[in-house]
Amino acid sequence: MAKQTLAEQVKKLETRVARLETRSDTPPESLGQSAAEFLETFSGIFENDPIFLEAMKLGAEWRASTRPKAKSSRRK
């Protein structure tokens, strides 16, 4: 495999970034849906899903474990 020049590598990366930016900046309206229809499509899709509920529980536990501990207000 031939080595690419730095300029070629940069050009490829710029192309990929531009493609990713285009995807993330595309609002639902441009996909033929209003914002309300978009939300309706995905609203509640994880309802009563045990795997999703477990993921939410684990996330909450992790966030609680990373919070700073409250300092004791008792004086000695």
C-alpha positions as CSV (number, residue, x, y, z in Angstrom):
1,M,0.0,0.0,0.0
2,A,1.4,3.3,-1.0
3,K,1.9,6.0,1.6
4,Q,-0.4,9.0,1.4
5,T,1.0,12.4,1.6
6,L,-0.1,14.6,4.5
7,A,-2.1,16.8,2.1
8,E,-4.0,13.7,0.8
9,Q,-4.8,12.5,4.3
10,V,-6.1,16.0,5.4
11,K,-8.3,16.2,2.3
12,K,-9.8,12.8,3.0
13,L,-10.5,13.8,6.6
14,E,-12.0,17.1,5.6
15,T,-14.4,15.2,3.2
16,R,-15.4,12.8,6.0
17,V,-16.0,15.7,8.5
18,A,-18.1,17.6,5.9
19,R,-20.2,14.4,5.3
20,L,-20.8,13.9,9.1
21,E,-21.7,17.6,9.6
22,T,-24.3,17.3,6.8
23,R,-25.9,14.3,8.5
24,S,-26.1,15.9,11.9
25,D,-27.4,19.2,10.7
26,T,-30.3,17.8,8.8
27,P,-33.5,18.7,10.6
28,P,-36.5,16.3,10.6
29,E,-38.4,18.7,8.4
30,S,-36.0,18.2,5.5
31,L,-36.6,14.4,5.8
32,G,-40.3,14.9,5.1
33,Q,-41.4,15.0,8.7
34,S,-42.5,17.9,11.0
35,A,-40.8,18.0,14.4
36,A,-44.0,16.7,16.0
37,E,-44.1,13.7,13.6
38,F,-40.5,13.0,14.3
39,L,-41.0,13.0,18.1
40,E,-44.2,10.9,17.7
41,T,-42.2,8.3,15.7
42,F,-39.7,7.7,18.5
43,S,-41.7,8.6,21.6
44,G,-42.2,5.6,23.8
45,I,-40.3,3.1,21.7
46,F,-38.4,1.8,24.9
47,E,-41.5,1.7,27.1
48,N,-41.3,-1.4,29.4
49,D,-38.1,-2.5,27.7
50,P,-36.1,-4.3,30.5
51,I,-32.7,-3.7,28.9
52,F,-33.5,0.1,28.5
53,L,-34.7,0.3,32.1
54,E,-31.6,-1.5,33.4
55,A,-29.4,0.9,31.3
56,M,-31.2,3.9,32.9
57,K,-30.8,2.4,36.4
58,L,-27.1,1.9,35.8
59,G,-26.6,5.3,34.4
60,A,-28.3,6.9,37.4
61,E,-26.1,4.9,39.8
62,W,-23.0,5.9,38.0
63,R,-24.0,9.6,38.0
64,A,-24.7,9.4,41.7
65,S,-21.3,7.8,42.3
66,T,-19.5,10.6,40.5
67,R,-21.2,13.5,42.5
68,P,-19.0,15.1,45.1
69,K,-19.7,13.9,48.6
70,A,-21.4,16.4,50.9
71,K,-19.2,17.8,53.7
72,S,-20.2,17.1,57.2
73,S,-21.6,20.1,59.0
74,R,-21.0,18.7,62.5
75,R,-18.3,20.5,64.5
76,K,-15.9,18.6,66.7
